[in-house]
Amino acid sequence: MISYQPLFETMYKKNISEYSLIFKHGIPANTIHRIKHGEAITTKTLNILCEVLDCKVSDILEYVPSDKI
């Protein structure tokens, strides 16, 4: 399963809020909703998040084996 927990940790470290992602950086609110519910996002969105947060993909998501959940 893909976990977006690293994204929220990175946002906290960089002091960037969901509000900022939506209104300052143009990430659709629906995309934030999808992330919060562990749903799929596009590689385009991953690219935008990496640019906005100045981070690597591993700072946004991680793979967690099903038996560890």
Secondary structure as the mmCIF struct_conf table of DSSP 4:
data_model
#
loop_
_struct_conf.conf_type_id
_struct_conf.id
_struct_conf.beg_label_comp_id
_struct_conf.beg_label_asym_id
_struct_conf.beg_label_seq_id
_struct_conf.end_label_comp_id
_struct_conf.end_label_asym_id
_struct_conf.end_label_seq_id
STRN STRN1 ILE A 2 SER A 3
HELX_RH_AL_P HELX_RH_AL_P1 GLN A 5 LYS A 14
TURN_TY1_P TURN_TY1_P1 ASN A 15 ASN A 15
HELX_RH_AL_P HELX_RH_AL_P2 GLU A 18 PHE A 23
TURN_TY1_P TURN_TY1_P2 LYS A 24 HIS A 25
HELX_RH_AL_P HELX_RH_AL_P3 ALA A 29 LYS A 36
TURN_TY1_P TURN_TY1_P3 HIS A 37 GLY A 38
HELX_RH_AL_P HELX_RH_AL_P4 THR A 43 LEU A 53
TURN_TY1_P TURN_TY1_P4 ASP A 54 ASP A 54
HELX_RH_3T_P HELX_RH_3T_P1 VAL A 57 ASP A 59
TURN_TY1_P TURN_TY1_P5 ILE A 60 ILE A 60
STRN STRN2 GLU A 62 TYR A 63
HELX_RH_3T_P HELX_RH_3T_P2 SER A 66 LYS A 68
#
